[in-house]
């Protein structure tokens, strides 16, 4: 894992631990807490790991366009 990725991941994890249920993101009227985002990231990370993705591997992410 690159230093930047490790630093960003650690910074978000620390913020999620500190802020927990505080709102972190608002999209189309739906509110997501730091904990919800952190939990979802862990779920995605575990799914990637189970499929053989390891730290340092590149992973493509496809997202819908937004207005």
Backbone as a chain_set.jsonl record, in Angstrom:
{"seq": "XXXXXXXXXXXXXXXXXXXXXXXXXXXXXXXXXXXXXXXXXXXXXXXXXXXXXXXXXXXXXXXXXXX", "coords": {"N": [[0.856, -1.187, 0.0], [0.502, 2.222, -0.773], [2.1, 5.063, 0.728], [0.491, 7.376, 0.835], [-2.11, 6.279, 0.455], [-2.26, 4.639, 2.715], [-2.096, 6.575, 4.695], [-4.391, 8.159, 4.202], [-6.38, 6.225, 4.583], [-5.934, 5.544, 7.273], [-6.406, 8.025, 8.457], [-9.139, 8.43, 7.872], [-10.234, 6.231, 9.23], [-9.578, 6.885, 11.869], [-11.08, 9.222, 12.168], [-13.649, 8.188, 11.807], [-13.787, 6.533, 14.045], [-13.737, 8.439, 16.039], [-15.889, 10.175, 15.425], [-18.054, 8.584, 14.765], [-21.37, 8.221, 14.682], [-21.879, 10.666, 13.581], [-22.934, 12.817, 10.911], [-21.479, 12.273, 7.738], [-21.732, 12.383, 5.046], [-23.97, 13.542, 2.579], [-26.259, 12.624, 0.263], [-28.473, 13.067, -2.307], [-30.536, 13.561, -0.439], [-30.211, 11.482, 1.355], [-28.557, 10.553, 4.304], [-25.357, 9.699, 5.51], [-23.419, 8.192, 8.001], [-20.13, 8.513, 9.519], [-19.404, 6.04, 10.569], [-21.066, 4.269, 9.107], [-20.021, 4.575, 6.5], [-17.387, 3.734, 6.929], [-17.838, 1.073, 7.75], [-18.966, 0.038, 5.401], [-16.833, 0.34, 3.626], [-15.04, -1.462, 4.777], [-16.435, -3.842, 4.329], [-16.433, -3.963, 1.511], [-13.666, -4.062, 1.124], [-13.064, -6.541, 2.342], [-14.485, -8.266, 0.655], [-13.063, -7.887, -1.731], [-10.567, -8.858, -0.909], [-11.204, -11.567, -0.468], [-11.492, -12.312, -3.059], [-8.977, -12.416, -3.963], [-7.558, -10.035, -4.196], [-4.892, -8.023, -3.168], [-3.086, -5.89, -0.805], [-1.779, -3.082, -2.474], [-2.435, -3.947, -4.996], [-4.051, -2.953, -8.022], [-7.323, -1.717, -8.536], [-10.158, -1.412, -10.499], [-12.762, 1.014, -10.53], [-16.093, 1.458, -11.166], [-18.426, 3.961, -11.709], [-21.622, 5.576, -11.817], [-22.381, 8.404, -13.861], [-22.699, 11.693, -12.529], [-24.886, 14.513, -12.133]], "CA": [[0.0, 0.0, 0.0], [1.299, 3.437, -0.815], [2.065, 5.865, 1.952], [-0.689, 8.239, 0.781], [-3.303, 5.461, 0.691], [-2.246, 4.225, 4.12], [-2.365, 7.768, 5.497], [-5.808, 8.513, 4.041], [-7.171, 5.186, 5.239], [-5.779, 5.69, 8.726], [-7.067, 9.275, 8.86], [-10.585, 8.228, 7.874], [-10.548, 5.293, 10.32], [-9.505, 7.634, 13.127], [-12.232, 10.121, 12.197], [-14.836, 7.345, 12.009], [-13.78, 6.096, 15.448], [-14.001, 9.614, 16.875], [-17.156, 10.837, 15.107], [-19.073, 7.543, 14.742], [-22.688, 8.42, 14.068], [-22.002, 12.02, 13.017], [-23.105, 12.801, 9.461], [-20.255, 12.454, 6.966], [-22.051, 12.526, 3.633], [-25.386, 13.723, 2.251], [-26.441, 12.425, -1.176], [-29.887, 12.96, -2.695], [-31.371, 13.549, 0.75], [-29.828, 10.386, 2.259], [-27.421, 10.91, 5.147], [-24.524, 8.56, 5.885], [-22.502, 8.516, 9.094], [-18.753, 8.043, 9.375], [-19.391, 4.602, 10.859], [-21.663, 3.554, 7.97], [-19.064, 4.583, 5.396], [-16.265, 2.888, 7.339], [-18.295, -0.323, 7.707], [-19.134, -0.346, 3.996], [-15.486, 0.202, 3.064], [-14.498, -2.724, 5.289], [-17.141, -4.917, 3.621], [-15.889, -4.007, 0.152], [-12.287, -4.535, 1.256], [-13.088, -7.978, 2.626], [-14.919, -8.949, -0.575], [-11.923, -7.863, -2.652], [-9.566, -9.77, -0.353], [-11.671, -12.933, -0.727], [-11.333, -12.564, -4.494], [-7.55, -12.465, -4.27], [-6.937, -8.719, -4.272], [-3.993, -7.813, -2.029], [-2.603, -4.506, -0.709], [-0.91, -2.685, -3.561], [-3.076, -4.278, -6.27], [-4.927, -1.918, -8.586], [-8.706, -2.147, -8.704], [-10.968, -0.431, -11.233], [-14.037, 1.354, -9.898], [-17.033, 2.029, -12.121], [-19.501, 4.725, -11.073], [-22.515, 6.283, -12.712], [-22.146, 9.847, -13.956], [-23.597, 12.521, -11.722], [-25.149, 15.794, -12.816]], "C": [[0.893, 1.237, 0.0], [1.157, 4.213, 0.487], [0.825, 6.756, 1.982], [-1.961, 7.449, 1.079], [-3.387, 5.037, 2.146], [-2.604, 5.4, 5.019], [-3.835, 8.169, 5.411], [-6.707, 7.5, 4.742], [-7.125, 5.313, 6.75], [-6.489, 6.946, 9.229], [-8.581, 9.096, 8.889], [-10.998, 7.293, 8.995], [-10.542, 6.009, 11.665], [-10.704, 8.576, 13.262], [-13.508, 9.33, 12.453], [-14.925, 6.875, 13.457], [-14.177, 7.245, 16.375], [-15.416, 10.15, 16.677], [-18.328, 9.879, 14.975], [-20.332, 7.843, 13.97], [-22.888, 9.82, 13.493], [-22.154, 11.93, 11.5], [-21.786, 13.085, 8.747], [-20.556, 12.805, 5.516], [-23.562, 12.658, 3.466], [-25.518, 13.635, 0.733], [-27.929, 12.221, -1.454], [-30.806, 12.821, -1.487], [-31.073, 12.423, 1.724], [-28.555, 10.778, 3.0], [-26.676, 9.646, 5.578], [-23.53, 8.998, 6.952], [-21.094, 8.017, 8.767], [-18.69, 6.532, 9.594], [-19.963, 3.794, 9.696], [-20.686, 3.475, 6.797], [-17.881, 3.67, 5.711], [-16.643, 1.411, 7.268], [-18.436, -0.815, 6.269], [-17.772, -0.537, 3.328], [-14.839, -1.107, 3.524], [-15.134, -3.919, 4.591], [-16.6, -5.075, 2.202], [-14.454, -4.531, 0.178], [-12.207, -6.029, 1.492], [-13.503, -8.771, 1.389], [-13.788, -8.982, -1.604], [-10.843, -8.84, -2.197], [-9.937, -11.228, -0.639], [-11.53, -13.307, -2.203], [-9.873, -12.496, -4.932], [-6.847, -11.132, -4.411], [-6.121, -8.497, -2.996], [-3.57, -6.35, -1.967], [-1.591, -4.213, -1.821], [-1.466, -3.026, -4.934], [-3.942, -3.107, -6.724], [-6.308, -2.511, -8.824], [-9.455, -1.04, -9.437], [-12.283, -0.215, -10.503], [-14.912, 2.009, -10.952], [-18.175, 2.708, -11.385], [-20.36, 5.387, -12.129], [-22.14, 7.772, -12.742], [-23.131, 10.582, -13.054], [-23.799, 13.863, -12.435], [-24.147, 16.865, -12.428]], "O": [[1.911, 1.284, 0.691], [0.201, 4.027, 1.241], [0.178, 6.885, 3.021], [-2.797, 7.894, 1.865], [-4.462, 5.07, 2.745], [-3.333, 5.237, 5.997], [-4.455, 8.483, 6.427], [-7.672, 7.87, 5.41], [-8.149, 5.205, 7.425], [-7.099, 6.934, 10.298], [-9.24, 9.554, 9.822], [-12.012, 7.532, 9.651], [-11.407, 5.764, 12.505], [-11.275, 8.71, 14.344], [-14.358, 9.761, 13.233], [-16.013, 6.823, 14.03], [-14.868, 7.039, 17.373], [-16.073, 10.537, 17.643], [-19.481, 10.303, 15.06], [-20.361, 7.733, 12.745], [-23.961, 10.124, 12.97], [-21.56, 11.053, 10.872], [-21.066, 14.018, 9.103], [-19.748, 13.441, 4.839], [-24.333, 11.967, 4.132], [-24.965, 14.458, 0.004], [-28.558, 11.316, -0.905], [-31.757, 12.039, -1.518], [-31.631, 12.404, 2.821], [-27.6, 11.272, 2.402], [-27.292, 8.651, 5.961], [-22.882, 10.037, 6.827], [-20.899, 7.207, 7.861], [-17.987, 5.83, 8.866], [-19.415, 2.753, 9.334], [-20.545, 2.422, 6.174], [-17.43, 2.917, 4.849], [-15.863, 0.59, 6.783], [-18.07, -1.948, 5.957], [-17.586, -1.474, 2.553], [-14.168, -1.778, 2.741], [-14.453, -4.9, 4.293], [-16.34, -6.19, 1.749], [-14.076, -5.352, -0.656], [-11.368, -6.71, 0.9], [-12.938, -9.828, 1.108], [-13.583, -9.997, -2.271], [-10.272, -9.564, -3.013], [-9.077, -12.028, -1.009], [-11.457, -14.487, -2.545], [-9.572, -12.515, -6.126], [-5.655, -11.095, -4.717], [-6.597, -8.751, -1.89], [-3.68, -5.636, -2.963], [-0.674, -4.996, -2.069], [-1.024, -2.462, -5.936], [-4.491, -2.369, -5.906], [-6.444, -3.656, -9.256], [-9.397, 0.125, -9.045], [-12.848, -1.147, -9.93], [-14.518, 3.003, -11.563], [-18.819, 2.096, -10.533], [-19.879, 5.72, -13.212], [-21.643, 8.317, -11.757], [-24.259, 10.133, -12.849], [-22.967, 14.28, -13.241], [-24.231, 17.993, -12.913]]}, "num_chains": 1, "name": "protein.A"}
